[in-house]
Amino acid sequence: MTKEIYFNKNIKYLTDNTIITQAELSRILGVSRQAIHNLINKNADCRLSTIMKVSEVYNIDPSEILFVDLEEKYKDNKLNYKKNLSFIKDDGNGDA
């Protein structure tokens, strides 16, 4: 049985729900913003080193960032998930 890979979807989810935007993530990883865009849109293969770096940036286990749909996992508990991240996007409603 093949496991579904959520890495691309999870990068999109994380860049949309934390202060680490696609532009900031590209800066941290030392790649172009287009490279991040290509990862999200499955237009590029991802190296193990990239998976490890993204996992480190967001403090998420590499296996979780690969094989768990983070949006689904945290849909009912988004605020608690955000509190566990070092990087929190302030949405202006005081919840962050």
C-alpha positions as CSV (number, residue, x, y, z in Angstrom):
1,M,0.0,0.0,0.0
2,T,1.4,3.4,-1.0
3,K,1.1,6.3,1.4
4,E,-0.1,9.6,0.1
5,I,2.4,12.4,0.2
6,Y,1.2,15.7,1.6
7,F,4.5,17.7,1.5
8,N,3.4,20.1,-1.3
9,K,0.0,20.7,0.3
10,N,1.6,21.1,3.7
11,I,4.1,23.8,2.5
12,K,1.1,25.7,1.1
13,Y,-0.8,25.3,4.4
14,L,2.1,26.4,6.5
15,T,3.1,29.4,4.4
16,D,-0.6,30.5,4.5
17,N,-1.0,30.0,8.3
18,T,2.3,31.2,9.8
19,I,4.4,34.3,9.4
20,I,6.8,32.3,7.3
21,T,5.5,33.2,3.9
22,Q,6.6,31.6,0.6
23,A,9.0,34.5,0.2
24,E,10.5,34.2,3.7
25,L,10.7,30.4,3.3
26,S,12.6,30.8,0.1
27,R,15.0,33.2,1.8
28,I,15.6,30.8,4.7
29,L,16.1,27.8,2.4
30,G,18.3,29.8,0.0
31,V,16.2,29.1,-3.0
32,S,14.1,31.3,-5.3
33,R,10.5,32.1,-4.5
34,Q,9.7,30.4,-7.8
35,A,11.3,27.2,-6.4
36,I,8.9,27.3,-3.5
37,H,6.0,27.9,-5.9
38,N,7.1,24.9,-8.0
39,L,7.2,22.7,-4.9
40,I,3.7,23.7,-3.9
41,N,2.4,23.1,-7.4
42,K,4.2,19.8,-7.7
43,N,6.3,21.2,-10.6
44,A,9.5,20.1,-9.0
45,D,10.9,17.2,-7.1
46,C,11.9,17.8,-3.5
47,R,15.3,16.7,-2.1
48,L,15.5,15.1,1.3
49,S,17.6,18.0,2.5
50,T,14.8,20.4,1.6
51,I,12.3,18.3,3.5
52,M,14.6,18.3,6.5
53,K,15.1,22.1,6.4
54,V,11.4,22.8,6.1
55,S,10.7,20.5,9.0
56,E,13.3,22.3,11.0
57,V,11.9,25.7,10.1
58,Y,8.4,24.8,11.2
59,N,9.5,22.5,14.0
60,I,7.5,19.6,12.6
61,D,8.7,16.0,12.3
62,P,9.7,15.2,8.7
63,S,7.4,12.1,8.6
64,E,4.5,14.3,9.7
65,I,5.2,17.0,7.1
66,L,5.4,14.2,4.4
67,F,2.6,11.8,5.3
68,V,0.0,13.8,7.4
69,D,-2.5,16.3,6.0
70,L,-1.8,19.1,8.4
71,E,-4.8,21.1,7.4
72,E,-7.1,18.2,8.1
73,K,-5.2,17.3,11.3
74,Y,-5.5,20.8,12.8
75,K,-8.8,22.0,11.2
76,D,-10.6,21.9,14.6
77,N,-7.6,22.9,16.7
78,K,-5.9,25.5,14.6
79,L,-5.2,27.9,17.4
80,N,-3.4,25.4,19.6
81,Y,-1.4,24.3,16.6
82,K,-0.4,27.9,16.0
83,K,0.6,28.4,19.6
84,N,3.1,25.4,19.2
85,L,4.8,27.2,16.3
86,S,7.6,29.7,16.9
87,F,6.4,31.6,13.9
88,I,2.8,32.9,14.2
89,K,1.0,35.0,11.7
90,D,-0.9,37.8,13.4
91,D,-4.3,37.9,11.7
92,G,-5.3,41.0,13.7
93,N,-8.1,39.4,15.7
94,G,-6.0,39.0,18.9
95,D,-6.0,35.2,18.7
96,A,-2.3,34.9,17.9
